[in-house]
Amino acid sequence: MKTKRWAVLMAAGVMSGGALADARPQLNLFNWTEYMDPEIIANFEAETGIDVVENYYNSNAEMLAKLNAGGDAQYDIVIPSDYFVPRLIGAGLIQPLAPDDQALEGIDNIMADFRHPAYDPEDAYTVPYQWGVTGIVYNTDTFPDPDPSWGLLYDPDVNTDYPFALLKGDAQFTFSTICAYQGEGFDCVGQAPWVEAAKLVIATRARDNFVGFVDATAAIEQIASGVIHAGVAYNGDLASKKNEDPELYGNIGFFVPREGSQRWVDVMAIPARAPHPENARRFIEYLLRPDVAAQLSNYNLYTSPNAAAQPMLTAALREPPVMPDADTRSRLSLTPSVDGEQLQLLQQLWSEARSR
């Protein structure tokens, strides 16, 4: 769920053939943009002799489309968000992590809170990678003391003039924020609340100060540059930006709306027809090492689901906004997984809300 620090390698790296590609074992990683410490890749390559080729996406929908178009036979590891996992399983796009009689080395390091989740009850298909919180980012000069509510985005009386954006991506997150705002809870599912959510998306798009849908890092950057004054972002992205340039991003605030918001978990999974599944398992086991898990979180500035890594995390990862306090955590929900007719309805309503 994210975006960060270095340049994207194009997919041509995966597709190139010839003797060079065959000279060494390979691992094809399909990940969110800049979500991996390059030093981790270099150390893994040096230890194992496996060359890692990285390719990137900026939304779960983009990742799903790529896998559906044959990417499940191109990539060895993908990093979907929790609520997308049942869709991938249902579509036959990911495979079990290991045979039934085997367990991944280091899996016992995962915190109890992240085991047997609703999106993968048997822990058969996924291993948690990073987790975090989604909330509202805003210009503190424009809104010095905002009511911590989704109303900063959805109530035209709260923000009558200043440009704002919503999060780019699939329908369910946006509908869930509106459900929370309208008192239905962030984890709402069903035709009635989704229809009302679609109506509010249409009304929001019609406002003169609505600029569009942008990804989380772009929202932060656009607030810093004055393009927008409020948007949606992930807590770790803001922490990372402030760490990189405290002055440029110093006037950006963050809150989790009082009506509720998303606790997300990004996970590692192996595509159904992965060309190098054993290399994928080796890489997942490498990331399960406590020191490597801590290095990953210290780079990303997201919290780690690895219990053994916690003592090695930097102080910033043990306090807000990266580590939410108890009151904030009580307002967080995982995004419910939907499939079948519910998913079709969701996609239909989203298409109508975006086109009207």
Solvent accessible surface area in square Angstrom, and as a share of the most:
residue,aa,sasa,rsa
1,M,7,0.03
2,K,4,0.02
3,T,20,0.12
4,K,23,0.10
5,R,78,0.29
6,W,79,0.28
7,A,77,0.60
8,V,69,0.40
9,L,91,0.45
10,M,141,0.63
11,A,38,0.29
12,A,71,0.55
13,G,38,0.37
14,V,18,0.10
15,M,133,0.59
16,S,68,0.44
17,G,60,0.57
18,G,51,0.49
19,A,88,0.68
20,L,160,0.79
21,A,33,0.26
22,D,121,0.63
23,A,75,0.58
24,R,109,0.40
25,P,73,0.46
26,Q,27,0.12
27,L,0,0.00
28,N,5,0.02
29,L,1,0.00
30,F,8,0.03
31,N,0,0.00
32,W,9,0.03
33,T,14,0.08
34,E,19,0.09
35,Y,0,0.00
36,M,3,0.01
37,D,16,0.08
38,P,51,0.32
39,E,100,0.45
40,I,1,0.01
41,I,13,0.07
42,A,54,0.42
43,N,64,0.33
44,F,1,0.00
45,E,45,0.20
46,A,91,0.71
47,E,98,0.44
48,T,26,0.15
49,G,23,0.22
50,I,2,0.01
51,D,47,0.24
52,V,16,0.09
53,V,28,0.16
54,E,6,0.03
55,N,4,0.02
56,Y,27,0.10
57,Y,1,0.00
58,N,65,0.34
59,S,17,0.11
60,N,7,0.03
61,A,44,0.34
62,E,79,0.36
63,M,0,0.00
64,L,32,0.16
65,A,63,0.49
66,K,73,0.31
67,L,1,0.00
68,N,93,0.48
69,A,88,0.68
70,G,28,0.27
71,G,1,0.01
72,D,10,0.05
73,A,40,0.31
74,Q,29,0.13
75,Y,1,0.01
76,D,0,0.00
77,I,0,0.00
78,V,0,0.00
79,I,1,0.01
80,P,0,0.00
81,S,0,0.00
82,D,2,0.01
83,Y,5,0.02
84,F,2,0.01
85,V,0,0.00
86,P,31,0.19
87,R,20,0.07
88,L,0,0.00
89,I,55,0.28
90,G,71,0.68
91,A,60,0.46
92,G,46,0.44
93,L,13,0.06
94,I,8,0.04
95,Q,35,0.15
96,P,68,0.43
97,L,9,0.04
98,A,22,0.17
99,P,68,0.43
100,D,157,0.81
101,D,126,0.65
102,Q,114,0.51
103,A,83,0.64
104,L,15,0.07
105,E,135,0.60
106,G,26,0.25
107,I,51,0.26
108,D,115,0.60
109,N,34,0.18
110,I,7,0.04
111,M,48,0.22
112,A,83,0.65
113,D,109,0.56
114,F,10,0.04
115,R,91,0.33
116,H,125,0.56
117,P,19,0.12
118,A,98,0.76
119,Y,13,0.05
120,D,3,0.02
121,P,76,0.48
122,E,137,0.62
123,D,47,0.24
124,A,36,0.28
125,Y,52,0.20
126,T,8,0.04
127,V,0,0.00
128,P,13,0.08
129,Y,8,0.03
130,Q,1,0.01
131,W,15,0.05
132,G,0,0.00
133,V,1,0.00
134,T,0,0.00
135,G,0,0.00
136,I,0,0.00
137,V,0,0.00
138,Y,25,0.10
139,N,12,0.06
140,T,44,0.26
141,D,109,0.57
142,T,28,0.16
143,F,22,0.09
144,P,110,0.69
145,D,131,0.68
146,P,27,0.17
147,D,78,0.41
148,P,56,0.35
149,S,6,0.04
150,W,0,0.00
151,G,4,0.04
152,L,3,0.02
153,L,0,0.00
154,Y,7,0.03
155,D,38,0.20
156,P,70,0.44
157,D,123,0.64
158,V,79,0.45
159,N,3,0.01
160,T,89,0.52
161,D,107,0.55
162,Y,98,0.37
163,P,42,0.27
164,F,0,0.00
165,A,0,0.00
166,L,3,0.02
167,L,16,0.08
168,K,120,0.51
169,G,25,0.24
170,D,25,0.13
171,A,5,0.04
172,Q,0,0.00
173,F,11,0.05
174,T,3,0.02
175,F,0,0.00
176,S,1,0.00
177,T,1,0.01
178,I,0,0.00
179,C,1,0.01
180,A,3,0.02
181,Y,65,0.25
182,Q,78,0.35
183,G,69,0.66
184,E,103,0.46
185,G,26,0.25
186,F,6,0.03
187,D,78,0.40
188,C,12,0.07
189,V,54,0.31
190,G,17,0.16
191,Q,119,0.53
192,A,74,0.58
193,P,25,0.15
194,W,0,0.00
195,V,44,0.25
196,E,78,0.35
197,A,0,0.00
198,A,7,0.05
199,K,113,0.48
200,L,31,0.15
201,V,0,0.00
202,I,49,0.25
203,A,52,0.40
204,T,1,0.00
205,R,72,0.26
206,A,80,0.62
207,R,36,0.13
208,D,150,0.78
209,N,14,0.07
210,F,29,0.12
211,V,75,0.43
212,G,17,0.16
213,F,33,0.14
214,V,25,0.15
215,D,36,0.19
216,A,3,0.02
217,T,11,0.07
218,A,24,0.19
219,A,1,0.00
220,I,0,0.00
221,E,71,0.32
222,Q,45,0.20
223,I,1,0.01
224,A,24,0.19
225,S,82,0.53
226,G,42,0.40
227,V,81,0.47
228,I,0,0.00
229,H,31,0.14
230,A,0,0.00
231,G,0,0.00
232,V,4,0.02
233,A,0,0.00
234,Y,14,0.05
235,N,0,0.00
236,G,0,0.00
237,D,2,0.01
238,L,4,0.02
239,A,17,0.13
240,S,2,0.01
241,K,24,0.10
242,K,69,0.29
243,N,104,0.53
244,E,84,0.38
245,D,54,0.28
246,P,94,0.59
247,E,161,0.72
248,L,89,0.44
249,Y,16,0.06
250,G,47,0.45
251,N,42,0.21
252,I,1,0.01
253,G,11,0.11
254,F,38,0.16
255,F,24,0.10
256,V,11,0.06
257,P,0,0.00
258,R,130,0.47
259,E,45,0.20
260,G,6,0.05
261,S,0,0.00
262,Q,1,0.00
263,R,56,0.21
264,W,0,0.00
265,V,1,0.01
266,D,0,0.00
267,V,0,0.00
268,M,4,0.02
269,A,0,0.00
270,I,0,0.00
271,P,0,0.00
272,A,34,0.27
273,R,143,0.52
274,A,11,0.08
275,P,61,0.39
276,H,55,0.25
277,P,39,0.24
278,E,112,0.50
279,N,23,0.12
280,A,0,0.00
281,R,35,0.13
282,R,117,0.43
283,F,1,0.00
284,I,0,0.00
285,E,49,0.22
286,Y,15,0.06
287,L,8,0.04
288,L,3,0.02
289,R,98,0.36
290,P,41,0.26
291,D,84,0.43
292,V,8,0.04
293,A,8,0.06
294,A,3,0.02
295,Q,48,0.21
296,L,5,0.02
297,S,0,0.00
298,N,47,0.24
299,Y,35,0.13
300,N,0,0.00
301,L,15,0.08
302,Y,0,0.00
303,T,2,0.01
304,S,3,0.02
305,P,4,0.02
306,N,3,0.02
307,A,48,0.37
308,A,41,0.32
309,A,0,0.00
310,Q,43,0.19
311,P,111,0.70
312,M,88,0.39
313,L,8,0.04
314,T,60,0.35
315,A,63,0.49
316,A,45,0.35
317,L,0,0.00
318,R,130,0.47
319,E,91,0.41
320,P,82,0.52
321,P,53,0.33
322,V,3,0.02
323,M,50,0.22
324,P,5,0.03
325,D,71,0.37
326,A,70,0.54
327,D,94,0.49
328,T,20,0.11
329,R,111,0.41
330,S,90,0.58
331,R,61,0.22
332,L,23,0.12
333,S,32,0.21
334,L,54,0.27
335,T,4,0.03
336,P,32,0.20
337,S,48,0.31
338,V,4,0.02
339,D,89,0.46
340,G,45,0.44
341,E,146,0.65
342,Q,80,0.35
343,L,29,0.15
344,Q,122,0.54
345,L,44,0.22
346,L,2,0.01
347,Q,92,0.41
348,Q,104,0.46
349,L,18,0.09
350,W,30,0.11
351,S,68,0.44
352,E,60,0.27
353,A,0,0.00
354,R,92,0.34
355,S,87,0.56
356,R,178,0.65
